Amino acid sequence: MANAPSLGPMATPGAIAWLTMPVYKVTVATGDILKGGTNNSISITLVGSRGERCWTTINYWFLPGTEKDMTMRCEQDLGRIVLVRLHKWRLFLEDAWVCRDIRVMGPDGTLYRFPCYQWLEGVTTVEVQEGSGKKLVDDELEILKQHRQHELKAQQEAYQWKSFIEVWPRCLNVGSILELDSKVQFSCVRATNFTGVLIFQGAFHLLAGFLLRPTFWKSLDEMRSIFSWTRGREIVPEYVARYWREDDFFSYQFFNGNNPIIIQHCVVLPAKFPVTPEMVAGSLGGGTNLGKEMQEGQIFIVDYEVLEGTIHRCWQHVATLLCLLHQGADGLLRPITVQVGTSHPKPVDNPTVVVERRWSHHVVCVPVLSQTPGPTSPIFLRSDAEWDWLLAKTWRNADFYSHQLLTHPLRTHLFGEVFAIATLRQLPTCHPLFKLLVPHFYFTLYINTLAQSILINPGGVIDKGSGLTCKGMLLIVQQGLEKATYTSLCLPDDIWHRGVVHLPSYRYRDDAMSLWEAIERWHKGLGGSCFISGIVAFYYGEDVAVSRDAKLQAWVVDIFTNGFLGRTSSGIPSSLRTVAELSKFLTMVVFTCSAQHAAVNNGMTWAPSSMCHPLPAEKGKAFLQHFLNPVPEVDTTANILVALILLSSRLSGVVNAPGTYLEERFMEVEPHWLIRAFQGQLEEIRDRIEERNHWAKLRYNYMNPLETENSISISPLPLSVPRTPPRHLQKHFGFFWRLGNSLAVAPNSSERQLNFAGSTPDYSREAT
């Protein structure tokens, strides 16, 4: 045997046999995170294609970020090492341990790598398969097939579906964040800083007096002052403070604000929007008319029809908006007419009537939003009096609900959770698509479970600050899901379908298309493909490999059935048959969980969720107080503002930016090259966005790769604030304090997170 020590003349046969045994060199790495080490006993068993080596104790006292080396001698050559078994046991105290990976050097010098990235709790045995990406058909050994079956069975028991609301996408079957598996817990660093942001903002608004004032605003300057107290964020740049009344800025928010996917090209006016050419002739300029401008593609519409039929609280006033915008010769969009669809009483014809209590007065009311033309849907024109026109533009609380219930929660968080659960249930960890997708689900299950407890539940933050009843909000999500289509989730198709391909200064479209193309394909180098297209081509190659991958097909069916409730009209595929179909579907998943979430989350700001007074009965009678009085009271505004800032805050912790694969799950060379190329594209996109913003009066930075998370989570930013507020302040914002403390995770998993900062692979070096 090569490198075997020389044997002396007195060597016994036993010594000779021992010295000539096949030698395996094993390295076990502990994750570099707080409390990731353990003083419990860890043993290992090697499983090869020709046999296995019984467990051998490695050592005690595993420290975070360290590695343990050991040598194992076997009576026979185990062949190709396909599995390792890690055994954790204790004599007295439990001390959970996180394993990053295991590396085994065989007698012939072959290196086998086993990515683990798991917490081991209690007395347990964990099997880890060799890290090469493999589909079901690639497993030739029976032991690997059994391992795959046992792993998926355990995953499907751990991650089960439930219906949070019957007509919503299904979600993870847990009652609270304390029931979550340690693999999907929020990191301690992020939990602490999440709480810190909450207390920080709450304290500032309390000290400024906003949280204690159930009164109306006195002036526009006072209203602006609440934003100046919002420390740590550029909530109201000078440009916004100066131009918020202007028509140009009103239109700008529809395509570069936090809800940029509603605006669409208008070729025919809907019957519910009875605008005549004469009504808008003065706003279009001479030598043209409404019909001509629509034919030439200069008219756009914003329609919040999804709120139609929604029930709102009888003492609050909500509207569903229709807005027509015109693109002038200067290329700018300006509103020319706004229809404010308010509510009309619905006859009580069934026993399930909504009963509300306000003070000591009982009221039975069923006010239902409607876009039906008539007195309850007044039309305002750009040519109207100044305060009438400004009031009409302010009554855009429909955008609040469209964004806070559909564009953000439904189309990113809820769909993202569906993608995550289906991946965990249907794809084994050795599957190449599991390796590709799992970084895009970090913390998603945690943040969504938390939201079910305190944000979107009856009596939660949104319910308390909303003008709609809980039943009304559930109806909006139901209707939003019914209208969600595969076309609307696939960015290039959505842009074309809405007719906004050539809309000028549409920063959302420009940045989103750059990111979509970088995720899906890249036409420079690497044979014309990059990242997802390259990953799919490498592991599948031909269409027949896609159609024959049973686990892939089960994954797609799980998404179709539990995310879109089996609704064929959605256009969501229930099977994938070609490489092109698979690449597009994967791009949609990755884009939704990263870039799209950043676009609709990072720019989240306050907007009135309802009005305290109705619109004036007559035009021409409005003045400043008619604008100030309908806006929610000071304390309501402050409460909602704190919650919105919290949800879009940047927290310290591990940076999980697009293209950052903190867990080195891919073992082959080709995926490493593809990731490097993807990172290069992201750097180019970042430079292009920052150069554009350098010259812009109003920056659009929501989709800058530096500001974007790889998953649906909360963005990182260093912040140091106290964990708890002073005792004498707690009673004034105790709800927010409890909200922050609810982020504390289970006692035995308080420091856990899926990604490991100490194991970031270096893709800048040539893969070997």
C-alpha positions, 0 to 999 in steps of 0.5 A: 500500500502506498505511503504505508509505514515500513514494517520491522522484522518483529511485526506481528500479523495483526499489526501488519493487517492493521497497518495495511487497512484502507485509511479514510481521513474525515473532517467534520465542520461546525457552523460558524454561528453563535451557540453552534458548538456542542459538548455532547458526543458526536460519532460518525459512520461511513457508508460506501457502495461496498459496505459501511464502517461502524460508528467511530466517536469523533470527539467532544467540545465542538466549537463554532467555526472549527473543524475536527479531523480524524482517521478511520481504518476499515477492514475493507475498501468501502468503495465510493462513499455515498452516505455518512451518518452522524450520531449525537448522544449525551450523558447529562445536559442537552447541547444542540449542535449545528453541522456545516459539512463533512469531508471524506478523503478515500484511500485513493485520494478521492474527496467526497463532500457532504453538505449538512447545514442542520441542527442536531438536537437530542439523541439523534442520528442524521444521514447526509448524502454525498453532495452531487446533485442527483435526480431520482433516476440517478440513484442506482444503489438501493440504500440511496433510494431508501435514504431518499424515501425516508428523508421525504417521509420525514419532511412531509411529516414535519411540513404539513399543509393547512388552510389558514383561511379556506379560500386563501393559498394553503400554508404551514400547519403550525399554530405559532412560531414556537412550533417551527422546526429549528431549520426555519427559525429566525436568527437571533441577530435578526430577531433582536434587531427587529425588536430594536427597530420596533421599540426605537420607532415606537419610542420616537413617536411616543415622545413626539406625542403622536401615539397619545393624540386621538385628534385630527391633524391641525395643519399640513406642516404638522402632518409632515412633522410625523415623518421627520420623527421617523429616524433612520429612514429617508421617509420624505425626501425633499422632492416628495415634500415639495411636489406631493400635490403635483399631478406628475408625482401622483402619476409617478407613484403608480409605476415607480411606487410600492404598487407598480403592477396595477397600471395598464394601457387603456384602449377602451373605456370600461362601461363603469367609467363613463368619461366623455371626450368633452370632460377631458378635452381641456386636459389633453390639449388642442388638436386631439381627443380622447379616442385618438389618444387611446388609439395612439397608446397615450392613455393608461388606466388604474383600476382597483376593481378587486375591491368591488363588493368589499364590506367596510366599517360603517364609521369609516369611509373607503373607496375603490378608485378608477383613474385615467392618465394621459402621456403628454408630448413631454413623455410624462403621465398626468391624471386627467380624471378620477372616479371615487367609487364609495359604498352604498348600503346593501339590503340585509337579506341573510342572518350573517349580518355584520354587527359593529359596536362603536362607543355605546351605540349598536349599529347594524350595517353592511356598506359595500364598495361599488364602482357602479356609475352614479351618485356614489361614484363621483367623477373628478376632473383635472379641471376641477377646483384645486381642493376638489382635485386634491381630495380626489387624488388623496382618496386612494386608500384602494391602493393601500389595500391592493398593496397591503393585501395582494401585491405584497402579502399574497403575491410574494409572502403567501406564494413564497410560502407555497413554493417553500413548503412544496420544495421541502415536501417534494424535493430531497436535499440531494436534488439539484432544484432543492440546492438551487431554491432553498436559499430563496426561502430563508426565514419565509416560513418564520415571518409568515407564521408570525404575520398570521399571529399578529398582522393579518389575523382578526384583531391584528395590526392590519385589522385594527388600522383598517377601514375594512371589516375582517370579512371584507379583507378576506374577500379581497384576498379571495378575489385577488387569488382568483385573478392571479395568473401565471402571466401576471407572475412572469414579468415579461408576460405581465409587462406585455399583457398590461401594455406598458412595454414602452411607458417612459421612466418606468423604473420598476419595469427596467430594473425588474427586467434586468434582474429577470433576464439575469436570473433566467438567461444571459447572452454573453459567454458560457454558451449563451446561458447563465444561472437558471437556464444553465443549471437546468441545462446542466442537470437535465439537458433534454426535455425528456429528462424533465418530463421523467423527473417524478419528484419535479412533477410532484413539486409542481402539482403541490404548488398548483394544488395548494397554492392556486387551489387547483384552479386551471384558469390561473394558467399555473402549470400542473406539470412541466414537460420541457427544459424551457418550461422548467427554466421559466417556472424556476425563474418565476419562483426565484424572482417572486421571492427576491426581486419582486418582494424587494420592489413592493416591500422596500418602498412601503410608506404610509397612506390613509387606509380609510377616511374619517369623513365622506367626500363633500356633497358638492364640488367647489365647496372644499377647503384645507380642513376638508382635506385634514379632517378625513385623514385618520387621527394622529394616533392611528396614523402613528400606529400604522406608520410604525408597523409599516416601517417595521415591516420594511426595515433593514436589520443587521445580520447575515447579508443574504443578497441575490447571488449569495449562496451562503451554503455551499450545496453545489459540488460540481464545477459548472454551477459554480461558474454559473453563480460567478457569472450571475454575480457579475451580472448583478454587479453590472445592474447595481452599477447601472442603477447607482449611476442613474440614481446619481443624476435623478431628482428622485431615486428609485433604488428598491431593486438595487441588488445591494438593497435586495434580499435573496428571500422574503425576509427583512433587509439588513442594516446595522442598528444598535438599540435597547431590547426593551423600553423603559418601564414607564413607557411600556404601557403606551406602546405595549402592543408594539413591545409585545409584537417585538418580543414575539420574535423571540424564538423557542428556548432551545433554538434561539440562535438558529438560522439556516445560513452560515456566515462562516461557510460562504463559498468563494466563487471568485476563485476558479472552481476545482 
